Amino acid sequence: MITYKNKSIIAEYGKSMKLILVDIPNFEPEINFEIEKKILEIGKPDSFILRFWQNNPCVVLGKFQKEEYEVNLEYIKKKNIPVFKRFTGGGTVFHDQGNLNITFCKEKENILFSKYVLEEAKGITEIILKGIKEVYKNCEVKERNSIFLGEKKILGSAIAQKNNKFFYHASLLINSNLKELKKVINWEEKYPENTRSPIKSQRSKVTNLSFYTPLTIDMVKEKILKNFLQTLRIEENNVKKIYNNDFFEDKK
């Protein structure tokens, strides 16, 4: 568990900081990744941005990965499943509408938990963990800043620092098609030895949160949002909610 060394800083932020909540009901990956880029542009020093989003079936590679080593190319071609590459690191994930994606973005200098980027990211993961624990308690943050139920992974995360922003991605398995996931992701134990050291996905057994307790994605979003507001000490009247693309179109 992260010890909040900067409690006084978080308290001070809560008096003046705003939270921009982005929850646009769109499942098209191309649009969703464009929104991610826009988030980097709209962030301001007095605001944190929290986004919830879902995709239709697709594969998402980490910034430094190669699809030929991570994905069953023959299968995705047959099923017409698109592949995208995000600008954060980390491993390859399969998205569908049973998978909740979580984005958190802030100015890099607005330190919440630690000046060390991995500890800062762990602090964000633990906020998400607190929300998940309100619906199912037997989960914890383990290696590589992931959340596990026992030995099975339900959430992976990745980070980037870009445009003077700290940018955090997480992918939470709630009611995903795990059979399809296993067919899509290429579970090779080793990369070919002659590769130029691309970042390998770390393989873990996975499960869905919904296998353990009855819930909906909206319920999980509500719990996670509540814990972001509580931890960052942001009042409800300092939350700006964005449910359509108009805001982003105005920023062009």
Stockholm file with secondary structure:
# STOCKHOLM 1.0

chainA/1-252         MITYKNKSIIAEYGKSMKLILVDIPNFEPEINFEIEKKILEIGKPDSFILRFWQNNPCVVLGKFQKEEYEVNLEYIKKKNIPVFKRFTGGGTVFHDQGNLNITFCKEKENILFSKYVLEEAKGITEIILKGIKEVYKNCEVKERNSIFLGEKKILGSAIAQKNNKFFYHASLLINSNLKELKKVINWEEKYPENTRSPIKSQRSKVTNLSFYTPLTIDMVKEKILKNFLQTLRIEENNVKKIYNNDFFEDKK
#=GR chainA/1-252 SS CCCCTTHHHHHHHHHHCEEEEECCCCCCHHHHHHHHHHHHHHCCTTEEEEEEECCSSEEEECTTCCHHHHBCHHHHHHHTCCEEECSSCSCCEEECTTEEEEEEEEETTSCSSCSSHHHHHHHHHHHHHHHHHTTCCSCEEEGGGEEEETTEEEEEEEEEEETTEEEEEEEEESSCCHHHHHHHBCCCSSCCTTSCCCCCCCCCCBCCGGGTSCCCHHHHHHHHHHHHHHHHTCCGGGEEEECSTHHHHHTC
#=GC SS_cons         CCCCTTHHHHHHHHHHCEEEEECCCCCCHHHHHHHHHHHHHHCCTTEEEEEEECCSSEEEECTTCCHHHHBCHHHHHHHTCCEEECSSCSCCEEECTTEEEEEEEEETTSCSSCSSHHHHHHHHHHHHHHHHHTTCCSCEEEGGGEEEETTEEEEEEEEEEETTEEEEEEEEESSCCHHHHHHHBCCCSSCCTTSCCCCCCCCCCBCCGGGTSCCCHHHHHHHHHHHHHHHHTCCGGGEEEECSTHHHHHTC
//
